[in-house]
Amino acid sequence: MTRVTTQSTDGEDAVGDSLRDSVRDSARAVSASGLGAPIGSGARPVMTDVAQRAGVSQKTVSRVVRGEANVSDAVRERVNAAIAELGFRPNAAARALVSKRSNAVGILTPATALYGPSAELLGLERAAGRAGLAVLIASAEGGDAQTVTAAIRRLVDSGVDGLLMGSLLTSEGVDETELHGKPAVVVGDPPEGMHLPAAVTDQKAGARAAIEHLLTLGHRTVHHLAGPAAWHSAAARTEAWQQALRAAGRPLTTPAMGDWTSRSGYELGRRLAADPDVTAVFVGNDQMAIGLLRALTEAGRRVPEDVSVVGFDDIPDAEYLPVPLTTVKQDFQELADRAVEMFTSLVDEGATNHADHHDDRLIVTPELVVRRSTAPPPASGR
């Protein structure tokens, strides 16, 4: 898999130009040998070598390489055996020129090192690689509509086949005409005004599972340390927290609004730790939960004997904390796999009319992982 990262500099357009120039140059170099890679001083095998070894025409080899159906099983087996014996590798750039595809996907991602978006991006890169796609990445610093639009333009101008749009921060509408008819799949809930297919984690289902777990343990209510409201995932988790408590007839408190970091969890957690009525806290992500755990420890509040804590994400460190963290596990790789499957299907269909697919949603349900940070409340908190 190839990864090319675009950056917000004057050299951004050069990325797309370089990709297109590479395709043209490679195609010229192999024009005499079909889709094979050119023979250089190392005598790298080309399509003519495969055709000669298999006793077929170059056109037949080309059909096998492209996976076309109008080749008999016996001939296909013979060609594939010759490919394996010679170590032949089709030239991707030339194939792209012939197929009118770049076999590349643009990934639009928020400019952040936070665990969720980073794990999502890694999952998308892995899934794209398994699908045989090169990856170009553009980050949307700040996440406002203007910045997102500029990032979309960078990717589209680079000649990708379409876009995978990661956890966008903007709630503003983005003009879909900027896609110029290229297929796009949103990973997460699309921003308001964007009607695109999406692979979505059911954030509300995960939050409900956390609240129901705490209420089942006997807690009178559940406090919430929330992520920033501008994030769709944070807003969905907060809404589900409110709905679950209302449905159970439990008192609601004002959520504490953090910024996803352990520091914000710690600072806001100090206030929660000082309130003796707090016996259970649902935290918008695991990193803020780590800060809360420190604040509770410093205040002499034991977890889970005095206060139960549930996080969200299931970061790799969650089970190795001094008190292993009960949390809602998001499967970022499964989400990425489903998103790439949707994308490749759209590309194969030649789908440019997004209206035919804007209601398509593939839902991935998160899982509550119960560890040692939750327990029934102390007798006084029942």
Secondary structure, DSSP 8 states (H G I E B T S, - for coil): --EEE--SSTTHHHHHHHHHHHHHHHHHHTGGGTTB----TT----HHHHHHHHTS-HHHHHHHHHT-SSS-HHHHHHHHHHHHHHT--B-HHHHHHHHT---EEEEEEES---HHHHHHHHHHHHHHHHTT-EEEEEEESS--HHHHHHHHHHHHHTT-SEEEE-S----S---GGGGTT--EEEESS--TT----EEEE-HHHHHHHHHHHHHHTT-S--EEEE--TTSHHHHHHHHHHHHHHHHTT------EE--SSHHHHHHHHHHHHT-TT--EEEESSHHHHHHHHHHHHHTT--TTTT-EEEEEE--TTGGGSSS--EEEE--HHHHHHHHHHHHHHHHHHT---GGGTTT-EEEE--EEE--SS-----GGG-
